[in-house]
Amino acid sequence: MTADTARAAVAPASAMRSAAPAADGAQDAPTIRPAPADPAGGRRPPEPAAAPAAARPRRTEALASFLTEARGDALTRGPIAVILIEDAVEVASTLEHHLRAGFKTILAVSPEPLAAAQMPLDPGGRIVNLIHDSRRPGAHTDVVNAVIQAAPRDSWLYYGYNAEYLFYPFSDTRTVGEMLAFHAEERRRAMLTYVIDLYAPDLARFPDAVSTSDAMFDGTGYYALARTDRQGHHKDRQLDFFGGLRWRFEEHLPPDRRRIDRIALFRTEPGLRLLPDHRLSVEEMNTYSCQWHHNLTAAVASFRVAKALARNPGSRAEIATFAWRNSQPFRWDAQQLMDFGLIEPGQWF
């Protein structure tokens, strides 16, 4: 999505595509190898490597004690991913996906210790299982703000949930550290991400609406509105983005849960706070680009809304399927999202 196309009322992805113009010590992250193609084309969905429980390092402790006690270089090894575990769905594949992306430290925050089967093979011990009530509403602000305060200044931080997968331009072949190093050189301290809803097309086969092998997403129906301040003035380079299941089934979601934009990648600094609506307390960090050209954007491919709509008694009885005429099979690669105009490389080639 670009600034120009985002101002359209309901811009199809093709319109977004046609209008789109063409640091932190993370450079030594391992190179990502593209997943092998499946017979139908595209990439295979995430499949965590199986390993005996004894082969999986288990580091488990309370979130508060981890952040307050001396932890050596635990939070100095960035970029850092914070994964909030809300249920048992696709925990291992989520952690594996972000290991492959090149995050140096992954904080898996869960109400109870994760089972051995939920921990992917992690010979480098990059995953730390931290115990905290991540199911509580608003838990993301408590957890992320605590990590912001504890991490060294200028640490790159990502946050998301289980059954959510970060994609950025060329993420099939480039590490998150390489991408963020370029973004920092552009003098950007945060990155706009769009939450792209994934869903299983057949709720009879997949009643929880989750299937990594048959995942689909909406190819059109994304739009943006100008973001205003309390006086009704438009905020510079800030827009509210909508689309996906939140748009098609908006009657089942409160108005403050319908946006799909999230500042999921940012650098820590003193006094910075994550707000309940997934924005940050520093206004410049909520902008979609700098003033002189377009910047990188990323996407979080997420089953989270589909899970909620399939489980909630008020919506479950009224939704027979999430599939519609504009549903597209999800190929699990960044190029598809770029082709649909849902992420853009900015000046990064």
N, C-alpha and C positions, 0 to 999 in steps of 0.2 A: 504494500500500500504506500503510495506516495502522498505528499501534501496536497498536490493538485487533485488527484483522483479521489482522495478521502473526502473532499468537500462535496462530492456528488451525493444525491439523496440515497439512491440504492444502486451502487455502481457494480455491474458485473465484473467478475475477475478479469475477463478479457480487456475491459476498458482500463482497469488498473494496470494491466500489463503493458498496454500500448502507450500509456501516459508516463510510465516510469522511466526517468533518465538513467540513461545508462548510469614488557614494560614493568611487567610486574614479576619477572623471574619465572614466567611460565613457559618460556620458549623451549625448554627441554622436555616438554610433555611428549609421551610416545605418539608416533604417527598413527592415525586412525586408518585401518584397512577397511575398504568398503566391504559390506556384507555381500556374500555371493548372491547372484541373481537367481530367482526362482524360475521354474519353467514358463510361467505366465508373464514373465517380464517384471522389472522393478526389483526391489530389494526384499530379502526375506524379513519378516517381522522379528523383533528382538526375541532371542532364545538364550537365556542365561546358560553358561557352561555348567554342566553337572559336575559335581565333585563330592567326595565323601565329606561328611560333616567335620571330620578331624582336619581336613585340608583347608577349611575355611577359617581364617583368623576371626576370633570373636572378641571384640572390644566393646563392652557394654558398661555404661555408668549413667548416673543422673545428669541431666543437662546442666543444672545449676553448679554441681561440683566440677564438672568438666570445664566450665567457663571461668570459675573462680580460682581453681587450683593451678599451680604451675604445670603446663602441659608440654614443655619443651617447644618443639617447632610445629605442634599440631595445627595451629591456626596461621602459621607463617607460610605454610605450603599452599599457595594459591595457584589458580583460582579455587574457591571453595563452593561446594554445592550443599544446600540445605534441603533435604527431602522430608517433607512431613508425611508420615504414614498414618492414614485415616482408617484403613481397613486392610484386609489381607489380599486384595486384588492386585496382581501383577507387581508385587513388591520386588522380586528378584530381577525381573526384566527392566524395571525402572532403574535400579541401582546399576545393573550391567550396562545399560545405555549410557549413563553418565560416567561410568568408568571408561568406556570406549571413547567418549568425547574428550577425555584428557584432564578431568578435574583431579587436582592433586589431593584434596581432602573432601570426603563426602560424609556429611553428618546426617545419618538416618534417624530421625526423631520419631519415636513410637511410644504408645502408652505402656506397652509391655515389651520385654526383650524379644527380638525377632527370632523365629525358629531357624534352625540350621538350613532348612530348605529354602528360606527366604533370603539367604545371603549368597550372592554369586561368588565365584572363585575370585579371590582378592589377595594374591600372593604378596603384594606390596603393602598390605595393611592400610589402604587408603580409606576404608569405610569404618566409621565409628558409630555404633548404635547408642544413641542418647535417649534416656527415658524421660518423657514429659507427656502431659495430656494433650496430644496433638489432635484429638477428636473434638475438643471443646471449640465452640464458635469463637472466631477471632484469635485462635492459637497462633496463626501465622505472624501476627504483630509481636506477640510476646517472644516467640522464638527468634525471629529474624532480628528484632531490635536488641535482644540480648547478645546475639552473635556480632552485630555491628559494634556494640560497645566493647566486646572482648577482643575482636580481631585487630591487628595492626592497621593503622591508617593507610588508605589507598589499596586495601585488599579488594580484589574482585570477588563479588558474592552473587551467587544464583540461588533462587529458591523456587520450589515447586512441590508437587504432591505425588504420591504413588499413582501409577497409571497415567503419568504425564511425562512427555519426552521432548527435550529441547532440540530444536533444529535451527541452524543458522546457515547463511550462504556457504556452500562448498563444505558443509560439515561431514560429508562422506569421506573427504580426503584431507581436511585440515583440522587441527585441534582447536579446542576452545581457547587455549592459551595464545595460539597464533592469531586468532581472530580478535581477541581482546587487546593484544599488543598493538594491532593496527588501529583499533577503535580508540585506544588511549593516545596514539600519535595524532589522531584527528581532534584531539583536545576534548573528547567526550568522556564523561564520567558515568554515564548510564546508557542503557539501550532499551528502546521500546520493543516489547514483544507482544504478539497477538496470540491469544489462546484459541486454537483451532480445534473445534469439537470433533472428536472421533466417536464412532458408534458402530455397533453390529447391526447389519441390515435386517436380521431375522430374530425377533425377540422370542419366538417360540423355541429356537435352538439355543439362544443366548439370553436368558431372562434378565441377567444383570447388565445387558447391553454392551458387554465387553468381549471382543474377539480380536486379538492381534493379527490373526491370519486372514480375517474377512473385514478388517476395519474399513470404514468409509468416512468421507467428510463432505461438506458442502462446497461445491465448486463456484457458486455465485451467492449473492445475497448479502454481501458485506458493504457497510456504509459507515459514514462518520458525521458527527455534528460538531459544530464549534463549541468549545468548552468556555464557559463564562465564569467570572468571579462573582462575588456577592453583590456587586453593583451592576451586574449584567453586562460588563465589558468582556469582549473576547480576549482570552489569554493567548499570548504570543506563542505560536508553534505548538499549541496543544489542542488535541481533538479527542472526543469521546467516540470510540469505535464499537460497532455492533455487528451481529451476524451469527451464523451457525444456529445451534439448537436454542440458544438464548433468544434469538430473534423469532424463529419459527414457533416456539412454544413459550412466548413471553408471558402469556396469561398464567403460567405456572411458576413464574419467578417474580420476586419483588423488584421494583424499579432499580434499587441499588445493587442488584446482582446481574444486570443485563449487559453490562459492558464487557468487551472481550480484550481490552488493552490492559497490560500489566507491565510495570517496570520490574522485570524479573532478573535483570543483570545490572549491577551497579557497583561503584567503588565506595568503600566505607570512608567516613570522615567524622570528626567529632560533632556531636549534636544531631547527626542525621537520624531520622526516624521513618520507619515504614508505617504508612497510614492504613486504617482498616479497609479502604477501598482500593488497595494495591498501588497507590501512588506514594511518592516520597515527599518529605517535608521541605526539600529544596526545590523550588519551582523549575529551575533550569534543568533539573534531572528528569522532569516529566515531559520534556519536549521531544518531538519525534525526530528532529534533526537540528543541526547548527544553523546559523543564519546565512551561510554562504553556499552550501550545497547539501545534497541528500546524504544521509548517513546509513550505515548498516541497520537493518532491522532483523529480528529473529521471531520464531514462532514456538509455542509450546503446544504440541499435539496432545490432546487431553481427553480421556474418557470420563472425566469427573462429572460433568453436567449430565451426560448420558446415564451414568450410574445413579445419580440423584433422581432424575426423572423416572427411571425404571423402578426405583425402590419406593418413592414417595406414594402413599396411598391415594392422594388427591390427583396425581397425574398418571399413575400406573394404569388405572382403569380406562383412561381416555386416550391413551396412545397405543395404537396397534403396531406401528412401525415408525422408525426414524427415517427410513429411506424415502426419497422423493425423486422427482425427475432430474434434479440437479445434483444428486449424490454421485460421488466419484470414488472409486477404489483407492485407498491410500497405499502408496508404494514404499513408504518408509525411506524416502530419500529427500534431500534438500532441493534437488533440481525440480522436482514436481511442484514444490511450494513456490519456487521462483517462477516457474512457468505460469502458475496461476496468479502471480502478482501478490502473493501473501507474505513474502519476505523479499528484501532487495539488498543487493551488495553495496549500494552507495558507490564509493570510489574504490572499493576493494575488488581487484580483478584477479 
